[in-house]
């Protein structure tokens, strides 16, 4: 009886947590199709796509979404490439200070980016990088590298060295063994790191808001701020419609690489004796 009560309590708790998470999503869906949506959106039979029509223009949606794809995609690609190259020697070679380096990486993952934004902002001004999208991408990639290297190294540890040794016997160098043996076998790990970095930068508001000077360069995460007027008024319907459009690319990315996330590392029979 005690186990049944504990199981029931756990299920009720999980149901309440699920409802707490689903509540905001339901509000967004309902408010996006209500002509006069407000903070207390209620289900009605009045549906309209006026909110979507109001935000579907170049300045509000298309240009910011393109900026977000460029910034987040560029950051993800750069981070995956650099973290893969950095994780390879950490995974394959016995380095003297590897443990200290890995602990330093783990420590830096706990440092908030906001804590260093003042010196970064000053540095960008000093070197005339303020408002530069490539410079912003480099900074975002640098801030995402510690945790990306940590994850990539752990995934790379799961690939047996014997597979690389077989490639070396056939005359392959470390670059060829990395790109043709290790990376294909750890594709699920690469997909995880890519999604982690992309989604993290897709929702990054503070860094682009500080380092990019004009709305023409700012991503969609900053555009959300424009739905809040200086007098405290909020266009809830348009905000909800924009939020649905804003989350679509991240969902599409997850679905596109879902087969890699669902895959598993399988090395049985890879090397014949």
VOPAGU-2260 file (C-alpha; in pm, 1 decimal, decimal comma):
REM VOPAGU-2260
SITE   aa  ch    i         X         Y         Z
SITE  UNK   A    0       0,0       0,0       0,0
SITE  UNK   A    1     287,1     234,8      77,1
SITE  UNK   A    2     439,5     179,1    -266,4
SITE  UNK   A    3     102,7     244,6    -433,7
SITE  UNK   A    4      61,1     569,9    -240,5
SITE  UNK   A    5     414,7     680,4    -326,1
SITE  UNK   A    6     359,3     597,6    -694,1
SITE  UNK   A    7      30,1     788,2    -695,7
SITE  UNK   A    8     190,5    1090,1    -530,2
SITE  UNK   A    9     473,6    1084,1    -784,1
SITE  UNK   A   10     230,6    1067,1   -1077,1
SITE  UNK   A   11      24,4    1355,1    -937,3
SITE  UNK   A   12     339,3    1562,6    -889,2
SITE  UNK   A   13     453,5    1490,9   -1244,5
SITE  UNK   A   14     108,7    1580,6   -1378,1
SITE  UNK   A   15     113,1    1913,9   -1193,2
SITE  UNK   A   16     461,9    1992,0   -1322,0
SITE  UNK   A   17     352,9    1903,0   -1676,1
SITE  UNK   A   18      50,9    2133,1   -1649,9
SITE  UNK   A   19     270,5    2411,9   -1517,5
SITE  UNK   A   20     494,6    2379,1   -1824,3
SITE  UNK   A   21     209,9    2335,8   -2073,3
SITE  UNK   A   22      15,0    2634,7   -1940,5
SITE  UNK   A   23     227,3    2903,8   -2110,3
SITE  UNK   A   24     229,4    2711,4   -2439,2
SITE  UNK   A   25    -149,5    2683,4   -2434,3
SITE  UNK   A   26    -175,2    3055,7   -2366,3
SITE  UNK   A   27      53,2    3132,5   -2662,9
SITE  UNK   A   28    -153,2    2913,7   -2896,4
SITE  UNK   A   29    -483,9    3064,1   -2782,6
SITE  UNK   A   30    -365,3    3426,2   -2777,9
SITE  UNK   A   31    -207,2    3402,0   -3123,2
SITE  UNK   A   32    -544,1    3340,4   -3291,5
SITE  UNK   A   33    -756,0    3577,7   -3082,2
SITE  UNK   A   34    -828,2    3916,8   -3241,6
SITE  UNK   A   35    -819,2    4105,8   -2910,7
SITE  UNK   A   36    -592,8    3889,9   -2696,4
SITE  UNK   A   37    -483,5    4007,4   -2353,7
SITE  UNK   A   38    -294,6    3867,1   -2058,7
SITE  UNK   A   39    -587,6    3647,7   -1956,7
SITE  UNK   A   40    -648,9    3473,9   -2288,0
SITE  UNK   A   41    -960,5    3258,4   -2281,5
SITE  UNK   A   42   -1067,2    2988,7   -2528,7
SITE  UNK   A   43   -1334,7    3127,8   -2759,3
SITE  UNK   A   44   -1482,7    3047,1   -3097,3
SITE  UNK   A   45   -1346,3    3371,6   -3242,7
SITE  UNK   A   46   -1039,9    3283,3   -3443,2
SITE  UNK   A   47    -840,1    3516,2   -3661,4
SITE  UNK   A   48    -496,5    3521,1   -3820,3
SITE  UNK   A   49    -477,9    3899,5   -3791,4
SITE  UNK   A   50    -194,0    3873,7   -3540,1
SITE  UNK   A   51      13,9    3663,7   -3777,8
SITE  UNK   A   52     -60,1    3901,3   -4065,3
SITE  UNK   A   53      53,2    4195,0   -3850,6
SITE  UNK   A   54     394,4    4045,7   -3769,8
SITE  UNK   A   55     471,1    3867,4   -4098,0
SITE  UNK   A   56     674,6    4142,0   -4257,7
SITE  UNK   A   57    1040,0    4202,3   -4334,8
SITE  UNK   A   58    1119,2    4427,8   -4039,4
SITE  UNK   A   59     941,5    4225,8   -3770,7
SITE  UNK   A   60     995,3    3860,7   -3865,3
SITE  UNK   A   61    1190,3    3781,8   -4178,6
SITE  UNK   A   62    1499,6    3997,1   -4126,8
SITE  UNK   A   63    1538,0    3918,7   -3752,6
SITE  UNK   A   64    1488,3    3546,1   -3819,0
SITE  UNK   A   65    1758,3    3554,9   -4086,9
SITE  UNK   A   66    1988,0    3736,2   -3843,4
SITE  UNK   A   67    1915,5    3470,3   -3579,8
SITE  UNK   A   68    1994,0    3189,4   -3823,7
SITE  UNK   A   69    2321,0    3356,1   -3925,8
SITE  UNK   A   70    2431,4    3427,2   -3568,6
SITE  UNK   A   71    2313,8    3102,1   -3409,9
SITE  UNK   A   72    2412,4    2884,3   -3705,3
SITE  UNK   A   73    2753,7    3047,0   -3739,0
SITE  UNK   A   74    2814,4    3010,9   -3366,0
SITE  UNK   A   75    2707,2    2645,3   -3369,0
SITE  UNK   A   76    2924,4    2552,6   -3668,8
SITE  UNK   A   77    3229,9    2734,3   -3535,2
SITE  UNK   A   78    3184,7    2588,0   -3187,4
SITE  UNK   A   79    3142,0    2230,5   -3313,9
SITE  UNK   A   80    3451,8    2250,4   -3535,8
SITE  UNK   A   81    3677,3    2408,3   -3272,4
SITE  UNK   A   82    3548,1    2191,0   -2987,2
SITE  UNK   A   83    3602,9    1877,8   -3198,9
SITE  UNK   A   84    3963,1    1975,3   -3271,6
SITE  UNK   A   85    4020,7    2064,4   -2905,6
SITE  UNK   A   86    3857,7    1747,5   -2772,6
SITE  UNK   A   87    4062,6    1513,5   -2994,2
SITE  UNK   A   88    4398,1    1545,3   -2812,1
SITE  UNK   A   89    4218,0    1551,2   -2476,9
SITE  UNK   A   90    4054,9    1221,2   -2563,3
SITE  UNK   A   91    4337,1    1044,5   -2743,8
SITE  UNK   A   92    4661,1    1156,7   -2579,0
SITE  UNK   A   93    4794,6    1140,6   -2224,7
SITE  UNK   A   94    4861,2    1502,2   -2139,9
SITE  UNK   A   95    5036,1    1612,3   -1823,1
SITE  UNK   A   96    4783,8    1876,0   -1718,7
SITE  UNK   A   97    4474,5    1724,6   -1882,0
SITE  UNK   A   98    4287,6    1678,0   -1554,7
SITE  UNK   A   99    4354,2    2036,9   -1447,6
SITE  UNK   A  100    4247,6    2163,0   -1789,1
SITE  UNK   A  101    3924,0    1965,2   -1780,7
SITE  UNK   A  102    3845,4    2091,8   -1431,1
SITE  UNK   A  103    3910,5    2446,6   -1551,0
SITE  UNK   A  104    3668,1    2391,7   -1838,6
SITE  UNK   A  105    3409,7    2260,7   -1596,1
SITE  UNK   A  106    3459,1    2563,9   -1372,8
SITE  UNK   A  107    3422,6    2812,7   -1658,0
SITE  UNK   A  108    3088,8    2661,4   -1759,3
SITE  UNK   A  109    2945,4    2793,3   -1433,0
SITE  UNK   A  110    3052,7    3153,1   -1496,6
SITE  UNK   A  111    2763,7    3371,0   -1623,0
SITE  UNK   A  112    2830,3    3562,1   -1943,3
SITE  UNK   A  113    2668,9    3871,4   -1793,7
SITE  UNK   A  114    2955,2    3892,7   -1542,3
SITE  UNK   A  115    3207,0    3973,0   -1817,9
SITE  UNK   A  116    2992,3    4184,9   -2048,5
SITE  UNK   A  117    3128,4    4517,9   -1921,1
SITE  UNK   A  118    3493,5    4443,5   -2014,9
SITE  UNK   A  119    3379,2    4273,4   -2336,6
SITE  UNK   A  120    3173,5    4581,4   -2427,6
SITE  UNK   A  121    3477,0    4801,8   -2358,5
SITE  UNK   A  122    3702,4    4574,5   -2566,0
SITE  UNK   A  123    3462,0    4582,3   -2859,6
SITE  UNK   A  124    3464,7    4962,1   -2853,1
SITE  UNK   A  125    3843,5    4980,8   -2820,8
SITE  UNK   A  126    3903,6    4760,2   -3125,5
SITE  UNK   A  127    3615,9    4907,5   -3330,6
SITE  UNK   A  128    3420,9    4582,2   -3319,7
SITE  UNK   A  129    3099,7    4724,4   -3174,8
SITE  UNK   A  130    2813,2    4634,3   -3406,5
SITE  UNK   A  131    3014,0    4365,8   -3588,9
SITE  UNK   A  132    2818,3    4044,9   -3644,2
SITE  UNK   A  133    3130,1    3827,8   -3708,7
SITE  UNK   A  134    3290,7    3956,5   -3388,6
SITE  UNK   A  135    2972,1    3882,7   -3196,4
SITE  UNK   A  136    2966,2    3529,4   -3340,0
SITE  UNK   A  137    3328,3    3478,6   -3232,0
SITE  UNK   A  138    3248,1    3591,8   -2878,7
SITE  UNK   A  139    2939,2    3370,8   -2858,5
SITE  UNK   A  140    3140,0    3073,6   -2985,5
SITE  UNK   A  141    3414,1    3141,6   -2731,1
SITE  UNK   A  142    3159,5    3154,9   -2450,1
SITE  UNK   A  143    3003,4    2824,8   -2563,9
SITE  UNK   A  144    3333,6    2641,5   -2612,7
SITE  UNK   A  145    3405,4    2520,3   -2255,3
SITE  UNK   A  146    3092,7    2310,0   -2219,0
SITE  UNK   A  147    3103,8    2207,5   -2586,4
SITE  UNK   A  148    3461,4    2077,1   -2545,6
SITE  UNK   A  149    3359,7    1891,0   -2231,5
SITE  UNK   A  150    3067,0    1720,3   -2408,1
SITE  UNK   A  151    3261,8    1650,7   -2726,6
SITE  UNK   A  152    3547,3    1492,3   -2532,4
SITE  UNK   A  153    3307,9    1259,7   -2349,1
SITE  UNK   A  154    3144,6    1152,5   -2675,9
SITE  UNK   A  155    3484,2    1101,7   -2838,4
SITE  UNK   A  156    3594,7     877,9   -2551,7
SITE  UNK   A  157    3324,3     632,4   -2660,3
SITE  UNK   A  158    3493,1     570,3   -2996,7
SITE  UNK   A  159    3750,2     288,9   -2960,7
SITE  UNK   A  160    4108,0     383,1   -3044,6
SITE  UNK   A  161    4144,6      48,8   -3224,7
SITE  UNK   A  162    3931,4     182,8   -3508,2
SITE  UNK   A  163    4172,6     469,5   -3559,4
SITE  UNK   A  164    4470,2     236,8   -3535,6
SITE  UNK   A  165    4323,3      31,2   -3819,1
SITE  UNK   A  166    4296,5     350,4   -4025,2
SITE  UNK   A  167    4654,7     444,0   -3939,0
SITE  UNK   A  168    4775,1     104,0   -4059,1
SITE  UNK   A  169    4607,5     177,4   -4392,9
SITE  UNK   A  170    4806,6     502,5   -4416,6
SITE  UNK   A  171    4555,1     754,5   -4286,9
SITE  UNK   A  172    4674,4    1054,6   -4087,2
SITE  UNK   A  173    4512,0    1191,8   -3772,7
SITE  UNK   A  174    4303,4    1437,2   -3973,9
SITE  UNK   A  175    4166,5    1162,6   -4196,8
SITE  UNK   A  176    4102,0     931,4   -3903,4
SITE  UNK   A  177    3922,8    1211,8   -3720,5
SITE  UNK   A  178    3702,8    1316,2   -4011,8
SITE  UNK   A  179    3638,8     973,2   -4165,3
SITE  UNK   A  180    3634,6     743,2   -3861,6
SITE  UNK   A  181    3575,0     928,3   -3535,4
SITE  UNK   A  182    3328,7    1199,5   -3641,8
SITE  UNK   A  183    3090,2     966,7   -3834,6
SITE  UNK   A  184    3079,2     726,1   -3540,0
SITE  UNK   A  185    3008,3    1003,9   -3290,5
SITE  UNK   A  186    2743,7    1171,6   -3509,0
SITE  UNK   A  187    2484,1    1158,5   -3226,7
SITE  UNK   A  188    2725,3    1347,9   -3003,4
SITE  UNK   A  189    2794,2    1607,1   -3271,4
SITE  UNK   A  190    2418,8    1651,2   -3316,5
SITE  UNK   A  191    2373,1    1700,0   -2941,9
SITE  UNK   A  192    2644,2    1966,4   -2925,7
SITE  UNK   A  193    2507,8    2140,0   -3235,5
SITE  UNK   A  194    2154,4    2158,4   -3099,7
SITE  UNK   A  195    2275,9    2262,2   -2754,9
SITE  UNK   A  196    2478,6    2553,2   -2892,6
SITE  UNK   A  197    2224,6    2656,5   -3156,9
SITE  UNK   A  198    1927,8    2663,3   -2920,6
SITE  UNK   A  199    2131,7    2838,4   -2652,9
SITE  UNK   A  200    2229,7    3118,7   -2889,4
SITE  UNK   A  201    1885,8    3127,1   -3052,4
SITE  UNK   A  202    1738,1    3240,2   -2722,2
SITE  UNK   A  203    2028,2    3468,8   -2630,1
SITE  UNK   A  204    1891,3    3818,6   -2577,0
SITE  UNK   A  205    2149,3    3999,1   -2366,6
SITE  UNK   A  206    2469,5    3958,5   -2569,7
SITE  UNK   A  207    2328,7    4067,1   -2911,4
SITE  UNK   A  208    2138,0    4348,6   -2741,4
SITE  UNK   A  209    2462,4    4483,6   -2594,7
SITE  UNK   A  210    2708,2    4420,0   -2878,8
SITE  UNK   A  211    2494,8    4491,8   -3187,4
SITE  UNK   A  212    2413,1    4858,3   -3236,6
SITE  UNK   A  213    2131,5    4863,8   -3493,6
SITE  UNK   A  214    1801,4    4671,5   -3531,5
SITE  UNK   A  215    1912,9    4564,8   -3880,0
SITE  UNK   A  216    2179,3    4343,0   -3720,5
SITE  UNK   A  217    1989,9    4219,9   -3415,1
SITE  UNK   A  218    1832,4    3870,7   -3399,9
SITE  UNK   A  219    1472,7    3777,5   -3331,9
SITE  UNK   A  220    1539,1    3735,3   -2959,3
SITE  UNK   A  221    1590,6    4112,6   -2937,9
SITE  UNK   A  222    1292,7    4187,7   -3163,7
SITE  UNK   A  223    1058,8    4044,2   -2899,1
SITE  UNK   A  224    1144,2    4351,7   -2691,8
SITE  UNK   A  225     969,6    4574,5   -2947,9
SITE  UNK   A  226     627,6    4434,3   -2854,9
SITE  UNK   A  227     655,2    4607,0   -2517,4
SITE  UNK   A  228     588,2    4980,5   -2542,0
SITE  UNK   A  229     748,8    5241,5   -2319,2
SITE  UNK   A  230     412,5    5301,2   -2148,9
SITE  UNK   A  231     377,6    4941,7   -2032,1
SITE  UNK   A  232     135,4    4834,3   -2304,3
SITE  UNK   A  233     189,7    4494,5   -2463,8
SITE  UNK   A  234      54,4    4364,8   -2794,2
SITE  UNK   A  235     -20,7    4021,1   -2653,2
SITE  UNK   A  236    -173,7    3875,2   -2968,7
SITE  UNK   A  237     113,6    3982,2   -3191,4
SITE  UNK   A  238     363,3    3875,0   -2925,8
SITE  UNK   A  239     207,6    3527,2   -2914,2
SITE  UNK   A  240     206,9    3497,4   -3293,7
SITE  UNK   A  241     569,1    3608,9   -3311,5
SITE  UNK   A  242     664,2    3360,4   -3039,7
SITE  UNK   A  243     522,7    3069,4   -3240,4
SITE  UNK   A  244     712,1    3176,2   -3553,2
SITE  UNK   A  245    1024,7    3239,3   -3346,0
SITE  UNK   A  246    1032,5    2887,3   -3199,7
SITE  UNK   A  247     972,9    2712,9   -3534,3
SITE  UNK   A  248    1337,2    2704,2   -3660,7
SITE  UNK   A  249    1465,0    2548,6   -3336,6
SITE  UNK   A  250    1194,3    2281,4   -3354,8
SITE  UNK   A  251    1274,2    2215,2   -3722,1
SITE  UNK   A  252    1642,8    2172,5   -3635,0
SITE  UNK   A  253    1560,2    1921,6   -3362,5
SITE  UNK   A  254    1335,0    1721,3   -3595,6
SITE  UNK   A  255    1597,0    1730,3   -3871,7
SITE  UNK   A  256    1869,4    1577,4   -3654,0
SITE  UNK   A  257    1638,7    1356,7   -3449,9
SITE  UNK   A  258    1763,5    1043,8   -3627,3
SITE  UNK   A  259    2113,6    1119,8   -3501,3
SITE  UNK   A  260    1989,3    1185,0   -3148,7
SITE  UNK   A  261    1792,8     861,2   -3156,1
SITE  UNK   A  262    2092,3     670,4   -3289,5
SITE  UNK   A  263    2336,2     481,6   -3074,6
SITE  UNK   A  264    2705,8     408,9   -3086,6
SITE  UNK   A  265    2758,1      67,6   -3238,0
SITE  UNK   A  266    3107,9     -60,5   -3296,4
SITE  UNK   A  267    3049,9    -434,8   -3305,3
SITE  UNK   A  268    3232,5    -593,8   -3595,8
SITE  UNK   A  269    3400,8    -267,8   -3698,5
SITE  UNK   A  270    3747,7    -417,7   -3698,2
SITE  UNK   A  271    3818,1    -764,7   -3825,0
SITE  UNK   A  272    4108,4    -951,7   -3676,6
